Amino acid sequence: MITADNITSHEFIGLNTMIVKSTNPQVIGLNGRIINETKSMFTINTEKGTKSIAKDTSSWKFSIDGKEIVVAGSKITKRPFDRIGGKT
């Protein structure tokens, strides 16, 4: 079960997200469902189509159990397999 405490070691595909901070001001506020993830990118299905955004240049907001959690992209810039498996 995903919680605010363990979100960084879980799967992100299928979660809704919003970019709340970024080095690229044009993507701030972009939101949608994560449909794919690589080491350095999220692919997000938005109202305006599919967008691929670098993880490490943005802060991502997730809603888990009614709580909003903001995760710095630099903390999740790993391959999903490595992050979920607890490898460093």
PDB file of N, CA, C and O in Angstrom:
ATOM      1  N   MET A   1       0.833  -1.186   0.000  1.00  0.00           N
ATOM      2  CA  MET A   1       0.000   0.000   0.000  1.00  0.00           C
ATOM      3  C   MET A   1       0.878   1.251   0.000  1.00  0.00           C
ATOM      4  O   MET A   1       1.827   1.357   0.777  1.00  0.00           O
ATOM      5  N   ILE A   2       0.554   2.174  -0.863  1.00  0.00           N
ATOM      6  CA  ILE A   2       1.317   3.409  -0.960  1.00  0.00           C
ATOM      7  C   ILE A   2       0.875   4.365   0.146  1.00  0.00           C
ATOM      8  O   ILE A   2      -0.318   4.598   0.336  1.00  0.00           O
ATOM      9  N   THR A   3       1.846   4.915   0.870  1.00  0.00           N
ATOM     10  CA  THR A   3       1.576   5.929   1.884  1.00  0.00           C
ATOM     11  C   THR A   3       2.506   7.111   1.642  1.00  0.00           C
ATOM     12  O   THR A   3       3.402   7.052   0.801  1.00  0.00           O
ATOM     13  N   ALA A   4       2.278   8.181   2.392  1.00  0.00           N
ATOM     14  CA  ALA A   4       3.135   9.355   2.276  1.00  0.00           C
ATOM     15  C   ALA A   4       4.576   9.032   2.662  1.00  0.00           C
ATOM     16  O   ALA A   4       5.512   9.641   2.144  1.00  0.00           O
ATOM     17  N   ASP A   5       4.754   8.075   3.570  1.00  0.00           N
ATOM     18  CA  ASP A   5       6.094   7.728   4.044  1.00  0.00           C
ATOM     19  C   ASP A   5       6.885   6.868   3.079  1.00  0.00           C
ATOM     20  O   ASP A   5       8.114   6.935   3.055  1.00  0.00           O
ATOM     21  N   ASN A   6       6.186   6.044   2.269  1.00  0.00           N
ATOM     22  CA  ASN A   6       6.923   5.116   1.412  1.00  0.00           C
ATOM     23  C   ASN A   6       6.700   5.337  -0.084  1.00  0.00           C
ATOM     24  O   ASN A   6       7.025   4.464  -0.888  1.00  0.00           O
ATOM     25  N   ILE A   7       6.165   6.461  -0.458  1.00  0.00           N
ATOM     26  CA  ILE A   7       5.830   6.700  -1.872  1.00  0.00           C
ATOM     27  C   ILE A   7       7.054   6.605  -2.782  1.00  0.00           C
ATOM     28  O   ILE A   7       6.931   6.167  -3.926  1.00  0.00           O
ATOM     29  N   THR A   8       8.220   7.002  -2.302  1.00  0.00           N
ATOM     30  CA  THR A   8       9.397   6.994  -3.179  1.00  0.00           C
ATOM     31  C   THR A   8       9.908   5.593  -3.487  1.00  0.00           C
ATOM     32  O   THR A   8      10.758   5.432  -4.362  1.00  0.00           O
ATOM     33  N   SER A   9       9.415   4.589  -2.796  1.00  0.00           N
ATOM     34  CA  SER A   9       9.844   3.223  -3.097  1.00  0.00           C
ATOM     35  C   SER A   9       8.698   2.388  -3.673  1.00  0.00           C
ATOM     36  O   SER A   9       8.678   1.166  -3.526  1.00  0.00           O
ATOM     37  N   HIS A  10       7.756   3.048  -4.321  1.00  0.00           N
ATOM     38  CA  HIS A  10       6.625   2.359  -4.948  1.00  0.00           C
ATOM     39  C   HIS A  10       6.534   2.689  -6.428  1.00  0.00           C
ATOM     40  O   HIS A  10       7.218   3.582  -6.926  1.00  0.00           O
ATOM     41  N   GLU A  11       5.695   1.965  -7.104  1.00  0.00           N
ATOM     42  CA  GLU A  11       5.399   2.170  -8.525  1.00  0.00           C
ATOM     43  C   GLU A  11       4.613   3.473  -8.697  1.00  0.00           C
ATOM     44  O   GLU A  11       3.681   3.735  -7.936  1.00  0.00           O
ATOM     45  N   PHE A  12       4.979   4.287  -9.685  1.00  0.00           N
ATOM     46  CA  PHE A  12       4.268   5.530  -9.957  1.00  0.00           C
ATOM     47  C   PHE A  12       3.275   5.404 -11.106  1.00  0.00           C
ATOM     48  O   PHE A  12       2.365   6.224 -11.229  1.00  0.00           O
ATOM     49  N   ILE A  13       3.439   4.390 -11.946  1.00  0.00           N
ATOM     50  CA  ILE A  13       2.537   4.228 -13.088  1.00  0.00           C
ATOM     51  C   ILE A  13       1.116   4.037 -12.572  1.00  0.00           C
ATOM     52  O   ILE A  13       0.859   3.204 -11.703  1.00  0.00           O
ATOM     53  N   GLY A  14       0.203   4.826 -13.125  1.00  0.00           N
ATOM     54  CA  GLY A  14      -1.195   4.778 -12.717  1.00  0.00           C
ATOM     55  C   GLY A  14      -1.595   5.875 -11.747  1.00  0.00           C
ATOM     56  O   GLY A  14      -2.784   6.117 -11.538  1.00  0.00           O
ATOM     57  N   LEU A  15      -0.603   6.549 -11.145  1.00  0.00           N
ATOM     58  CA  LEU A  15      -0.918   7.630 -10.211  1.00  0.00           C
ATOM     59  C   LEU A  15      -1.142   8.937 -10.956  1.00  0.00           C
ATOM     60  O   LEU A  15      -0.542   9.181 -12.002  1.00  0.00           O
ATOM     61  N   ASN A  16      -2.011   9.770 -10.405  1.00  0.00           N
ATOM     62  CA  ASN A  16      -2.190  11.119 -10.915  1.00  0.00           C
ATOM     63  C   ASN A  16      -1.149  12.010 -10.272  1.00  0.00           C
ATOM     64  O   ASN A  16      -0.819  11.849  -9.097  1.00  0.00           O
ATOM     65  N   THR A  17      -0.635  12.950 -11.044  1.00  0.00           N
ATOM     66  CA  THR A  17       0.408  13.836 -10.551  1.00  0.00           C
ATOM     67  C   THR A  17       0.235  15.235 -11.121  1.00  0.00           C
ATOM     68  O   THR A  17      -0.478  15.440 -12.103  1.00  0.00           O
ATOM     69  N   MET A  18       0.897  16.187 -10.488  1.00  0.00           N
ATOM     70  CA  MET A  18       0.947  17.560 -10.989  1.00  0.00           C
ATOM     71  C   MET A  18       2.349  18.094 -10.728  1.00  0.00           C
ATOM     72  O   MET A  18       2.933  17.841  -9.675  1.00  0.00           O
ATOM     73  N   ILE A  19       2.879  18.830 -11.688  1.00  0.00           N
ATOM     74  CA  ILE A  19       4.190  19.459 -11.509  1.00  0.00           C
ATOM     75  C   ILE A  19       3.964  20.775 -10.769  1.00  0.00           C
ATOM     76  O   ILE A  19       3.241  21.649 -11.246  1.00  0.00           O
ATOM     77  N   VAL A  20       4.591  20.907  -9.595  1.00  0.00           N
ATOM     78  CA  VAL A  20       4.399  22.108  -8.788  1.00  0.00           C
ATOM     79  C   VAL A  20       5.605  23.038  -8.806  1.00  0.00           C
ATOM     80  O   VAL A  20       5.500  24.206  -8.431  1.00  0.00           O
ATOM     81  N   LYS A  21       6.749  22.518  -9.243  1.00  0.00           N
ATOM     82  CA  LYS A  21       7.963  23.336  -9.325  1.00  0.00           C
ATOM     83  C   LYS A  21       8.826  22.741 -10.423  1.00  0.00           C
ATOM     84  O   LYS A  21       8.921  21.520 -10.546  1.00  0.00           O
ATOM     85  N   SER A  22       9.456  23.595 -11.222  1.00  0.00           N
ATOM     86  CA  SER A  22      10.283  23.085 -12.311  1.00  0.00           C
ATOM     87  C   SER A  22      11.262  24.142 -12.787  1.00  0.00           C
ATOM     88  O   SER A  22      11.029  25.341 -12.633  1.00  0.00           O
ATOM     89  N   THR A  23      12.361  23.680 -13.369  1.00  0.00           N
ATOM     90  CA  THR A  23      13.291  24.611 -14.002  1.00  0.00           C
ATOM     91  C   THR A  23      12.716  25.127 -15.318  1.00  0.00           C
ATOM     92  O   THR A  23      13.195  26.126 -15.856  1.00  0.00           O
ATOM     93  N   ASN A  24      11.687  24.448 -15.839  1.00  0.00           N
ATOM     94  CA  ASN A  24      10.986  24.872 -17.048  1.00  0.00           C
ATOM     95  C   ASN A  24       9.621  25.419 -16.639  1.00  0.00           C
ATOM     96  O   ASN A  24       8.708  24.641 -16.363  1.00  0.00           O
ATOM     97  N   PRO A  25       9.465  26.736 -16.595  1.00  0.00           N
ATOM     98  CA  PRO A  25       8.195  27.309 -16.131  1.00  0.00           C
ATOM     99  C   PRO A  25       6.983  26.917 -16.973  1.00  0.00           C
ATOM    100  O   PRO A  25       5.852  27.015 -16.497  1.00  0.00           O
ATOM    101  N   GLN A  26       7.191  26.481 -18.196  1.00  0.00           N
ATOM    102  CA  GLN A  26       6.066  26.107 -19.063  1.00  0.00           C
ATOM    103  C   GLN A  26       5.371  24.828 -18.617  1.00  0.00           C
ATOM    104  O   GLN A  26       4.221  24.603 -18.995  1.00  0.00           O
ATOM    105  N   VAL A  27       6.028  23.984 -17.828  1.00  0.00           N
ATOM    106  CA  VAL A  27       5.400  22.728 -17.411  1.00  0.00           C
ATOM    107  C   VAL A  27       4.780  22.796 -16.016  1.00  0.00           C
ATOM    108  O   VAL A  27       4.104  21.856 -15.598  1.00  0.00           O
ATOM    109  N   ILE A  28       4.999  23.887 -15.293  1.00  0.00           N
ATOM    110  CA  ILE A  28       4.397  24.026 -13.965  1.00  0.00           C
ATOM    111  C   ILE A  28       2.876  24.018 -14.108  1.00  0.00           C
ATOM    112  O   ILE A  28       2.312  24.753 -14.919  1.00  0.00           O
ATOM    113  N   GLY A  29       2.234  23.192 -13.323  1.00  0.00           N
ATOM    114  CA  GLY A  29       0.779  23.035 -13.389  1.00  0.00           C
ATOM    115  C   GLY A  29       0.330  21.901 -14.297  1.00  0.00           C
ATOM    116  O   GLY A  29      -0.845  21.536 -14.286  1.00  0.00           O
ATOM    117  N   LEU A  30       1.237  21.338 -15.079  1.00  0.00           N
ATOM    118  CA  LEU A  30       0.893  20.200 -15.932  1.00  0.00           C
ATOM    119  C   LEU A  30       0.460  19.039 -15.043  1.00  0.00           C
ATOM    120  O   LEU A  30       1.127  18.726 -14.057  1.00  0.00           O
ATOM    121  N   ASN A  31      -0.649  18.406 -15.391  1.00  0.00           N
ATOM    122  CA  ASN A  31      -1.126  17.308 -14.565  1.00  0.00           C
ATOM    123  C   ASN A  31      -1.743  16.226 -15.414  1.00  0.00           C
ATOM    124  O   ASN A  31      -2.153  16.456 -16.551  1.00  0.00           O
ATOM    125  N   GLY A  32      -1.802  15.041 -14.838  1.00  0.00           N
ATOM    126  CA  GLY A  32      -2.385  13.903 -15.524  1.00  0.00           C
ATOM    127  C   GLY A  32      -1.960  12.607 -14.862  1.00  0.00           C
ATOM    128  O   GLY A  32      -1.407  12.602 -13.762  1.00  0.00           O
ATOM    129  N   ARG A  33      -2.228  11.505 -15.556  1.00  0.00           N
ATOM    130  CA  ARG A  33      -1.922  10.164 -15.034  1.00  0.00           C
ATOM    131  C   ARG A  33      -0.605   9.690 -15.641  1.00  0.00           C
ATOM    132  O   ARG A  33      -0.387   9.800 -16.848  1.00  0.00           O
ATOM    133  N   ILE A  34       0.266   9.162 -14.786  1.00  0.00           N
ATOM    134  CA  ILE A  34       1.543   8.618 -15.251  1.00  0.00           C
ATOM    135  C   ILE A  34       1.272   7.290 -15.956  1.00  0.00           C
ATOM    136  O   ILE A  34       0.692   6.371 -15.378  1.00  0.00           O
ATOM    137  N   ILE A  35       1.705   7.206 -17.218  1.00  0.00           N
ATOM    138  CA  ILE A  35       1.458   5.985 -17.986  1.00  0.00           C
ATOM    139  C   ILE A  35       2.737   5.203 -18.273  1.00  0.00           C
ATOM    140  O   ILE A  35       2.675   4.053 -18.707  1.00  0.00           O
ATOM    141  N   ASN A  36       3.902   5.821 -18.031  1.00  0.00           N
ATOM    142  CA  ASN A  36       5.169   5.112 -18.204  1.00  0.00           C
ATOM    143  C   ASN A  36       6.238   5.831 -17.398  1.00  0.00           C
ATOM    144  O   ASN A  36       6.129   7.022 -17.107  1.00  0.00           O
ATOM    145  N   GLU A  37       7.276   5.076 -17.042  1.00  0.00           N
ATOM    146  CA  GLU A  37       8.361   5.637 -16.258  1.00  0.00           C
ATOM    147  C   GLU A  37       9.665   4.990 -16.675  1.00  0.00           C
ATOM    148  O   GLU A  37       9.740   3.775 -16.854  1.00  0.00           O
ATOM    149  N   THR A  38      10.701   5.820 -16.830  1.00  0.00           N
ATOM    150  CA  THR A  38      12.059   5.329 -17.047  1.00  0.00           C
ATOM    151  C   THR A  38      12.921   5.905 -15.931  1.00  0.00           C
ATOM    152  O   THR A  38      12.410   6.538 -15.007  1.00  0.00           O
ATOM    153  N   LYS A  39      14.221   5.685 -16.021  1.00  0.00           N
ATOM    154  CA  LYS A  39      15.124   6.209 -14.990  1.00  0.00           C
ATOM    155  C   LYS A  39      14.980   7.718 -14.836  1.00  0.00           C
ATOM    156  O   LYS A  39      14.985   8.226 -13.715  1.00  0.00           O
ATOM    157  N   SER A  40      14.854   8.427 -15.927  1.00  0.00           N
ATOM    158  CA  SER A  40      14.891   9.883 -15.836  1.00  0.00           C
ATOM    159  C   SER A  40      13.621  10.590 -16.313  1.00  0.00           C
ATOM    160  O   SER A  40      13.558  11.819 -16.271  1.00  0.00           O
ATOM    161  N   MET A  41      12.612   9.847 -16.763  1.00  0.00           N
ATOM    162  CA  MET A  41      11.418  10.483 -17.331  1.00  0.00           C
ATOM    163  C   MET A  41      10.122   9.864 -16.819  1.00  0.00           C
ATOM    164  O   MET A  41      10.053   8.672 -16.518  1.00  0.00           O
ATOM    165  N   PHE A  42       9.101  10.709 -16.730  1.00  0.00           N
ATOM    166  CA  PHE A  42       7.726  10.252 -16.582  1.00  0.00           C
ATOM    167  C   PHE A  42       7.013  10.555 -17.895  1.00  0.00           C
ATOM    168  O   PHE A  42       7.229  11.617 -18.478  1.00  0.00           O
ATOM    169  N   THR A  43       6.182   9.655 -18.363  1.00  0.00           N
ATOM    170  CA  THR A  43       5.292   9.932 -19.482  1.00  0.00           C
ATOM    171  C   THR A  43       3.909  10.086 -18.873  1.00  0.00           C
ATOM    172  O   THR A  43       3.406   9.185 -18.201  1.00  0.00           O
ATOM    173  N   ILE A  44       3.300  11.249 -19.121  1.00  0.00           N
ATOM    174  CA  ILE A  44       2.041  11.608 -18.488  1.00  0.00           C
ATOM    175  C   ILE A  44       0.968  11.780 -19.544  1.00  0.00           C
ATOM    176  O   ILE A  44       1.182  12.447 -20.556  1.00  0.00           O
ATOM    177  N   ASN A  45      -0.188  11.175 -19.305  1.00  0.00           N
ATOM    178  CA  ASN A  45      -1.347  11.342 -20.167  1.00  0.00           C
ATOM    179  C   ASN A  45      -2.118  12.556 -19.653  1.00  0.00           C
ATOM    180  O   ASN A  45      -2.730  12.495 -18.586  1.00  0.00           O
ATOM    181  N   THR A  46      -2.093  13.658 -20.404  1.00  0.00           N
ATOM    182  CA  THR A  46      -2.747  14.902 -19.996  1.00  0.00           C
ATOM    183  C   THR A  46      -3.966  15.146 -20.877  1.00  0.00           C
ATOM    184  O   THR A  46      -4.224  14.399 -21.821  1.00  0.00           O
ATOM    185  N   GLU A  47      -4.706  16.196 -20.558  1.00  0.00           N
ATOM    186  CA  GLU A  47      -5.855  16.571 -21.381  1.00  0.00           C
ATOM    187  C   GLU A  47      -5.440  16.948 -22.800  1.00  0.00           C
ATOM    188  O   GLU A  47      -6.228  16.829 -23.739  1.00  0.00           O
ATOM    189  N   LYS A  48      -4.188  17.406 -22.948  1.00  0.00           N
ATOM    190  CA  LYS A  48      -3.696  17.843 -24.255  1.00  0.00           C
ATOM    191  C   LYS A  48      -2.782  16.819 -24.919  1.00  0.00           C
ATOM    192  O   LYS A  48      -2.025  17.150 -25.831  1.00  0.00           O
ATOM    193  N   GLY A  49      -2.859  15.576 -24.454  1.00  0.00           N
ATOM    194  CA  GLY A  49      -2.044  14.535 -25.065  1.00  0.00           C
ATOM    195  C   GLY A  49      -0.989  13.993 -24.121  1.00  0.00           C
ATOM    196  O   GLY A  49      -0.976  14.302 -22.930  1.00  0.00           O
ATOM    197  N   THR A  50      -0.111  13.186 -24.672  1.00  0.00           N
ATOM    198  CA  THR A  50       0.934  12.543 -23.890  1.00  0.00           C
ATOM    199  C   THR A  50       2.178  13.425 -23.860  1.00  0.00           C
ATOM    200  O   THR A  50       2.626  13.930 -24.889  1.00  0.00           O
ATOM    201  N   LYS A  51       2.725  13.598 -22.658  1.00  0.00           N
ATOM    202  CA  LYS A  51       3.924  14.430 -22.476  1.00  0.00           C
ATOM    203  C   LYS A  51       4.972  13.625 -21.734  1.00  0.00           C
ATOM    204  O   LYS A  51       4.652  12.900 -20.792  1.00  0.00           O
ATOM    205  N   SER A  52       6.227  13.750 -22.155  1.00  0.00           N
ATOM    206  CA  SER A  52       7.352  13.138 -21.442  1.00  0.00           C
ATOM    207  C   SER A  52       8.128  14.248 -20.761  1.00  0.00           C
ATOM    208  O   SER A  52       8.583  15.192 -21.405  1.00  0.00           O
ATOM    209  N   ILE A  53       8.274  14.121 -19.441  1.00  0.00           N
ATOM    210  CA  ILE A  53       8.900  15.175 -18.639  1.00  0.00           C
ATOM    211  C   ILE A  53      10.030  14.564 -17.813  1.00  0.00           C
ATOM    212  O   ILE A  53       9.867  13.498 -17.219  1.00  0.00           O
ATOM    213  N   ALA A  54      11.168  15.242 -17.780  1.00  0.00           N
ATOM    214  CA  ALA A  54      12.294  14.789 -16.967  1.00  0.00           C
ATOM    215  C   ALA A  54      11.929  14.859 -15.486  1.00  0.00           C
ATOM    216  O   ALA A  54      11.344  15.838 -15.021  1.00  0.00           O
ATOM    217  N   LYS A  55      12.281  13.813 -14.763  1.00  0.00           N
ATOM    218  CA  LYS A  55      11.959  13.762 -13.332  1.00  0.00           C
ATOM    219  C   LYS A  55      12.760  14.784 -12.524  1.00  0.00           C
ATOM    220  O   LYS A  55      12.201  15.519 -11.710  1.00  0.00           O
ATOM    221  N   ASP A  56      14.075  14.823 -12.756  1.00  0.00           N
ATOM    222  CA  ASP A  56      14.960  15.555 -11.856  1.00  0.00           C
ATOM    223  C   ASP A  56      14.862  17.072 -11.924  1.00  0.00           C
ATOM    224  O   ASP A  56      15.395  17.755 -11.050  1.00  0.00           O
ATOM    225  N   THR A  57      14.201  17.613 -12.928  1.00  0.00           N
ATOM    226  CA  THR A  57      14.095  19.068 -13.030  1.00  0.00           C
ATOM    227  C   THR A  57      12.793  19.604 -12.441  1.00  0.00           C
ATOM    228  O   THR A  57      12.519  20.802 -12.516  1.00  0.00           O
ATOM    229  N   SER A  58      11.988  18.711 -11.851  1.00  0.00           N
ATOM    230  CA  SER A  58      10.671  19.121 -11.356  1.00  0.00           C
ATOM    231  C   SER A  58      10.383  18.524  -9.984  1.00  0.00           C
ATOM    232  O   SER A  58      11.004  17.548  -9.563  1.00  0.00           O
ATOM    233  N   SER A  59       9.416  19.146  -9.298  1.00  0.00           N
ATOM    234  CA  SER A  59       8.851  18.580  -8.075  1.00  0.00           C
ATOM    235  C   SER A  59       7.439  18.142  -8.415  1.00  0.00           C
ATOM    236  O   SER A  59       6.690  18.864  -9.073  1.00  0.00           O
ATOM    237  N   TRP A  60       7.088  16.955  -7.961  1.00  0.00           N
ATOM    238  CA  TRP A  60       5.855  16.283  -8.349  1.00  0.00           C
ATOM    239  C   TRP A  60       4.910  16.169  -7.172  1.00  0.00           C
ATOM    240  O   TRP A  60       5.325  15.758  -6.089  1.00  0.00           O
ATOM    241  N   LYS A  61       3.644  16.524  -7.359  1.00  0.00           N
ATOM    242  CA  LYS A  61       2.646  16.407  -6.301  1.00  0.00           C
ATOM    243  C   LYS A  61       1.763  15.200  -6.573  1.00  0.00           C
ATOM    244  O   LYS A  61       1.265  15.009  -7.682  1.00  0.00           O
ATOM    245  N   PHE A  62       1.581  14.388  -5.534  1.00  0.00           N
ATOM    246  CA  PHE A  62       0.716  13.214  -5.586  1.00  0.00           C
ATOM    247  C   PHE A  62      -0.296  13.314  -4.457  1.00  0.00           C
ATOM    248  O   PHE A  62       0.014  13.851  -3.394  1.00  0.00           O
ATOM    249  N   SER A  63      -1.502  12.803  -4.673  1.00  0.00           N
ATOM    250  CA  SER A  63      -2.513  12.720  -3.617  1.00  0.00           C
ATOM    251  C   SER A  63      -2.642  11.264  -3.202  1.00  0.00           C
ATOM    252  O   SER A  63      -3.043  10.412  -3.995  1.00  0.00           O
ATOM    253  N   ILE A  64      -2.299  10.990  -1.952  1.00  0.00           N
ATOM    254  CA  ILE A  64      -2.366   9.642  -1.402  1.00  0.00           C
ATOM    255  C   ILE A  64      -3.198   9.689  -0.130  1.00  0.00           C
ATOM    256  O   ILE A  64      -2.868  10.425   0.800  1.00  0.00           O
ATOM    257  N   ASP A  65      -4.260   8.922  -0.080  1.00  0.00           N
ATOM    258  CA  ASP A  65      -5.140   8.861   1.090  1.00  0.00           C
ATOM    259  C   ASP A  65      -5.601  10.251   1.535  1.00  0.00           C
ATOM    260  O   ASP A  65      -5.672  10.531   2.731  1.00  0.00           O
ATOM    261  N   GLY A  66      -5.908  11.109   0.580  1.00  0.00           N
ATOM    262  CA  GLY A  66      -6.390  12.442   0.899  1.00  0.00           C
ATOM    263  C   GLY A  66      -5.313  13.433   1.301  1.00  0.00           C
ATOM    264  O   GLY A  66      -5.616  14.586   1.607  1.00  0.00           O
ATOM    265  N   LYS A  67      -4.043  12.994   1.304  1.00  0.00           N
ATOM    266  CA  LYS A  67      -2.928  13.875   1.640  1.00  0.00           C
ATOM    267  C   LYS A  67      -2.169  14.209   0.363  1.00  0.00           C
ATOM    268  O   LYS A  67      -1.991  13.363  -0.513  1.00  0.00           O
ATOM    269  N   GLU A  68      -1.731  15.449   0.276  1.00  0.00           N
ATOM    270  CA  GLU A  68      -0.924  15.849  -0.880  1.00  0.00           C
ATOM    271  C   GLU A  68       0.544  15.762  -0.504  1.00  0.00           C
ATOM    272  O   GLU A  68       0.979  16.360   0.480  1.00  0.00           O
ATOM    273  N   ILE A  69       1.296  15.020  -1.285  1.00  0.00           N
ATOM    274  CA  ILE A  69       2.716  14.812  -1.047  1.00  0.00           C
ATOM    275  C   ILE A  69       3.482  15.390  -2.224  1.00  0.00           C
ATOM    276  O   ILE A  69       3.157  15.119  -3.380  1.00  0.00           O
ATOM    277  N   VAL A  70       4.501  16.187  -1.926  1.00  0.00           N
ATOM    278  CA  VAL A  70       5.365  16.726  -2.973  1.00  0.00           C
ATOM    279  C   VAL A  70       6.704  16.000  -2.879  1.00  0.00           C
ATOM    280  O   VAL A  70       7.328  15.940  -1.820  1.00  0.00           O
ATOM    281  N   VAL A  71       7.126  15.452  -4.018  1.00  0.00           N
ATOM    282  CA  VAL A  71       8.369  14.681  -4.080  1.00  0.00           C
ATOM    283  C   VAL A  71       9.313  15.378  -5.052  1.00  0.00           C
ATOM    284  O   VAL A  71       8.948  15.664  -6.192  1.00  0.00           O
ATOM    285  N   ALA A  72      10.536  15.649  -4.584  1.00  0.00           N
ATOM    286  CA  ALA A  72      11.559  16.223  -5.465  1.00  0.00           C
ATOM    287  C   ALA A  72      11.981  15.161  -6.466  1.00  0.00           C
ATOM    288  O   ALA A  72      12.265  14.026  -6.085  1.00  0.00           O
ATOM    289  N   GLY A  73      12.024  15.517  -7.727  1.00  0.00           N
ATOM    290  CA  GLY A  73      12.386  14.570  -8.774  1.00  0.00           C
ATOM    291  C   GLY A  73      13.754  13.948  -8.574  1.00  0.00           C
ATOM    292  O   GLY A  73      13.976  12.799  -8.959  1.00  0.00           O
ATOM    293  N   SER A  74      14.675  14.692  -7.976  1.00  0.00           N
ATOM    294  CA  SER A  74      16.018  14.158  -7.746  1.00  0.00           C
ATOM    295  C   SER A  74      16.001  12.957  -6.800  1.00  0.00           C
ATOM    296  O   SER A  74      16.931  12.151  -6.818  1.00  0.00           O
ATOM    297  N   LYS A  75      14.968  12.825  -5.981  1.00  0.00           N
ATOM    298  CA  LYS A  75      14.867  11.701  -5.043  1.00  0.00           C
ATOM    299  C   LYS A  75      14.328  10.429  -5.694  1.00  0.00           C
ATOM    300  O   LYS A  75      14.430   9.345  -5.119  1.00  0.00           O
ATOM    301  N   ILE A  76      13.758  10.557  -6.888  1.00  0.00           N
ATOM    302  CA  ILE A  76      13.165   9.400  -7.559  1.00  0.00           C
ATOM    303  C   ILE A  76      13.800   9.111  -8.922  1.00  0.00           C
ATOM    304  O   ILE A  76      13.257   8.345  -9.718  1.00  0.00           O
ATOM    305  N   THR A  77      14.948   9.728  -9.182  1.00  0.00           N
ATOM    306  CA  THR A  77      15.627   9.530 -10.457  1.00  0.00           C
ATOM    307  C   THR A  77      16.455   8.251 -10.409  1.00  0.00           C
ATOM    308  O   THR A  77      17.680   8.278 -10.287  1.00  0.00           O
ATOM    309  N   LYS A  78      15.751   7.145 -10.508  1.00  0.00           N
ATOM    310  CA  LYS A  78      16.336   5.810 -10.593  1.00  0.00           C
ATOM    311  C   LYS A  78      15.434   4.997 -11.498  1.00  0.00           C
ATOM    312  O   LYS A  78      14.291   5.376 -11.755  1.00  0.00           O
ATOM    313  N   ARG A  79      15.949   3.885 -11.977  1.00  0.00           N
ATOM    314  CA  ARG A  79      15.087   2.970 -12.705  1.00  0.00           C
ATOM    315  C   ARG A  79      14.020   2.470 -11.735  1.00  0.00           C
ATOM    316  O   ARG A  79      14.323   2.222 -10.568  1.00  0.00           O
ATOM    317  N   PRO A  80      12.780   2.319 -12.193  1.00  0.00           N
ATOM    318  CA  PRO A  80      11.720   1.856 -11.289  1.00  0.00           C
ATOM    319  C   PRO A  80      12.095   0.561 -10.573  1.00  0.00           C
ATOM    320  O   PRO A  80      11.805   0.409  -9.387  1.00  0.00           O
ATOM    321  N   PHE A  81      12.734  -0.370 -11.276  1.00  0.00           N
ATOM    322  CA  PHE A  81      13.131  -1.643 -10.685  1.00  0.00           C
ATOM    323  C   PHE A  81      14.083  -1.437  -9.505  1.00  0.00           C
ATOM    324  O   PHE A  81      13.947  -2.080  -8.464  1.00  0.00           O
ATOM    325  N   ASP A  82      15.044  -0.535  -9.681  1.00  0.00           N
ATOM    326  CA  ASP A  82      16.032  -0.274  -8.621  1.00  0.00           C
ATOM    327  C   ASP A  82      15.400   0.442  -7.433  1.00  0.00           C
ATOM    328  O   ASP A  82      15.720   0.144  -6.283  1.00  0.00           O
ATOM    329  N   ARG A  83      14.507   1.380  -7.709  1.00  0.00           N
ATOM    330  CA  ARG A  83      13.869   2.147  -6.646  1.00  0.00           C
ATOM    331  C   ARG A  83      12.938   1.257  -5.823  1.00  0.00           C
ATOM    332  O   ARG A  83      12.934   1.323  -4.593  1.00  0.00           O
ATOM    333  N   ILE A  84      12.159   0.434  -6.499  1.00  0.00           N
ATOM    334  CA  ILE A  84      11.193  -0.425  -5.816  1.00  0.00           C
ATOM    335  C   ILE A  84      11.917  -1.547  -5.065  1.00  0.00           C
ATOM    336  O   ILE A  84      11.497  -1.941  -3.977  1.00  0.00           O
ATOM    337  N   GLY A  85      12.987  -2.051  -5.639  1.00  0.00           N
ATOM    338  CA  GLY A  85      13.741  -3.137  -5.021  1.00  0.00           C
ATOM    339  C   GLY A  85      14.637  -2.696  -3.879  1.00  0.00           C
ATOM    340  O   GLY A  85      15.218  -3.530  -3.183  1.00  0.00           O
ATOM    341  N   GLY A  86      14.751  -1.396  -3.682  1.00  0.00           N
ATOM    342  CA  GLY A  86      15.555  -0.887  -2.577  1.00  0.00           C
ATOM    343  C   GLY A  86      17.038  -0.796  -2.864  1.00  0.00           C
ATOM    344  O   GLY A  86      17.833  -0.570  -1.953  1.00  0.00           O
ATOM    345  N   LYS A  87      17.425  -0.970  -4.131  1.00  0.00           N
ATOM    346  CA  LYS A  87      18.833  -0.853  -4.479  1.00  0.00           C
ATOM    347  C   LYS A  87      19.226   0.615  -4.527  1.00  0.00           C
ATOM    348  O   LYS A  87      18.390   1.479  -4.790  1.00  0.00           O
ATOM    349  N   THR A  88      20.501   0.895  -4.272  1.00  0.00           N
ATOM    350  CA  THR A  88      20.966   2.288  -4.335  1.00  0.00           C
ATOM    351  C   THR A  88      21.940   2.495  -5.447  1.00  0.00           C
ATOM    352  O   THR A  88      22.429   3.608  -5.640  1.00  0.00           O
TER     353      THR A  88
END
